[in-house]
Amino acid sequence: MDIFDLIGPIMVGPSSSHTAGAVRIGLAARKLLNETPSNAKIYLHGSFAATGRGHGTDTAIIAGLLGMAPNDERIPRSFDIAKEQGLVFSFGERSLRNAHPNSALIELKGKSGNVISMVGASIGGGRIQVRNLNGMQLCFTAEQPTLIVRNSDRPGSVADVSRTLAELGINIATFQVSRDSRGGEAIMVIECDDTLKPETVAKIRQTPGILSAAFIDSNREVEK
């Protein structure tokens, strides 16, 4: 146990799970979309659905979608800011199978037409897990620098991405792969020892067979 476990995160709001964690769920979804969202449908599950709105979960998720960090003083005004920035959003409730009680399903559409579906869970102390992306089961926390790559499921894709990272001097800490079907779409979740430069992520995107690549680093939450 470290000091973070004892005192929790620096945040705006009454609850690390319902507020700080919810902000990070929204922020993770924004980064996975890899552009500014224009439309968001959010479905709350379990405790999030039962008591989340009283704890500010709804405003927190929207704040994350806008690129705010958990300590941003604008979080209580996120609905108004979203409207000013042209983000159309709606909330509902949904029972998610085998989901953590503090979970949300977020369906996002970007201004260029990109779409993603993500299930995120707030697991306590402001920490999160991404449990599902575009219908594929996975699990990562984004506490380490994390590269998420969507690719066509074909031989050599994993090797191509690993080779590119090795050539750029990036050491891989963990590597997991999920796919929807043989020859369909796959997702690589790669936790790295160090942060990645934007040009590194751009080079990954240029690799044949790669559909998209996004990078999440909890140490650099706030978007500049």
Solvent accessible surface area in square Angstrom, and as a share of the most:
residue,aa,sasa,rsa
1,M,192,0.86
2,D,73,0.38
3,I,117,0.59
4,F,58,0.24
5,D,64,0.33
6,L,120,0.60
7,I,132,0.67
8,G,18,0.17
9,P,17,0.11
10,I,148,0.75
11,M,57,0.26
12,V,37,0.21
13,G,39,0.37
14,P,97,0.61
15,S,20,0.13
16,S,29,0.19
17,S,21,0.14
18,H,18,0.08
19,T,3,0.02
20,A,0,0.00
21,G,0,0.00
22,A,0,0.00
23,V,0,0.00
24,R,50,0.18
25,I,0,0.00
26,G,0,0.00
27,L,7,0.04
28,A,4,0.03
29,A,0,0.00
30,R,34,0.12
31,K,35,0.15
32,L,15,0.07
33,L,4,0.02
34,N,68,0.35
35,E,40,0.18
36,T,55,0.32
37,P,3,0.02
38,S,29,0.19
39,N,50,0.25
40,A,1,0.01
41,K,95,0.40
42,I,1,0.00
43,Y,43,0.16
44,L,0,0.00
45,H,25,0.11
46,G,36,0.34
47,S,35,0.23
48,F,0,0.00
49,A,25,0.19
50,A,84,0.65
51,T,66,0.38
52,G,0,0.00
53,R,122,0.45
54,G,76,0.73
55,H,65,0.29
56,G,19,0.18
57,T,0,0.00
58,D,19,0.10
59,T,28,0.17
60,A,0,0.00
61,I,0,0.00
62,I,0,0.00
63,A,0,0.00
64,G,0,0.00
65,L,0,0.00
66,L,22,0.11
67,G,7,0.07
68,M,3,0.01
69,A,5,0.04
70,P,4,0.02
71,N,79,0.41
72,D,26,0.14
73,E,150,0.67
74,R,101,0.37
75,I,5,0.02
76,P,87,0.55
77,R,129,0.47
78,S,0,0.00
79,F,61,0.25
80,D,83,0.43
81,I,12,0.06
82,A,0,0.00
83,K,140,0.59
84,E,139,0.62
85,Q,96,0.43
86,G,45,0.44
87,L,6,0.03
88,V,95,0.55
89,F,39,0.16
90,S,57,0.36
91,F,47,0.20
92,G,20,0.19
93,E,121,0.54
94,R,106,0.39
95,S,103,0.66
96,L,27,0.13
97,R,221,0.81
98,N,140,0.72
99,A,27,0.21
100,H,48,0.22
101,P,76,0.48
102,N,18,0.09
103,S,0,0.00
104,A,0,0.00
105,L,15,0.07
106,I,0,0.00
107,E,61,0.27
108,L,4,0.02
109,K,101,0.43
110,G,2,0.02
111,K,129,0.54
112,S,90,0.58
113,G,39,0.38
114,N,75,0.39
115,V,96,0.55
116,I,15,0.08
117,S,33,0.21
118,M,0,0.00
119,V,19,0.11
120,G,0,0.00
121,A,0,0.00
122,S,0,0.00
123,I,64,0.32
124,G,25,0.24
125,G,22,0.21
126,G,0,0.00
127,R,61,0.22
128,I,7,0.03
129,Q,35,0.15
130,V,0,0.00
131,R,65,0.24
132,N,21,0.11
133,L,3,0.01
134,N,46,0.24
135,G,59,0.57
136,M,8,0.04
137,Q,133,0.59
138,L,16,0.08
139,C,59,0.35
140,F,4,0.02
141,T,37,0.22
142,A,6,0.04
143,E,80,0.36
144,Q,71,0.31
145,P,15,0.09
146,T,0,0.00
147,L,0,0.00
148,I,5,0.02
149,V,0,0.00
150,R,54,0.20
151,N,4,0.02
152,S,41,0.26
153,D,35,0.18
154,R,92,0.34
155,P,129,0.81
156,G,38,0.36
157,S,4,0.03
158,V,68,0.39
159,A,49,0.38
160,D,32,0.17
161,V,0,0.00
162,S,34,0.22
163,R,127,0.46
164,T,15,0.09
165,L,0,0.00
166,A,72,0.55
167,E,119,0.53
168,L,74,0.37
169,G,64,0.62
170,I,26,0.13
171,N,92,0.47
172,I,54,0.27
173,A,44,0.34
174,T,68,0.39
175,F,64,0.27
176,Q,62,0.28
177,V,77,0.44
178,S,23,0.15
179,R,126,0.46
180,D,88,0.45
181,S,60,0.39
182,R,214,0.78
183,G,55,0.53
184,G,26,0.25
185,E,36,0.16
186,A,2,0.02
187,I,0,0.00
188,M,1,0.00
189,V,2,0.01
190,I,0,0.00
191,E,23,0.10
192,C,0,0.00
193,D,73,0.38
194,D,83,0.43
195,T,63,0.37
196,L,2,0.01
197,K,130,0.55
198,P,102,0.64
199,E,110,0.49
200,T,11,0.06
201,V,8,0.04
202,A,35,0.27
203,K,91,0.39
204,I,0,0.00
205,R,92,0.34
206,Q,141,0.63
207,T,18,0.10
208,P,97,0.61
209,G,27,0.26
210,I,20,0.10
211,L,91,0.45
212,S,33,0.21
213,A,1,0.00
214,A,4,0.03
215,F,31,0.13
216,I,8,0.04
217,D,8,0.04
218,S,38,0.24
219,N,121,0.62
220,R,126,0.46
221,E,24,0.11
222,V,73,0.42
223,E,66,0.30
224,K,226,0.96
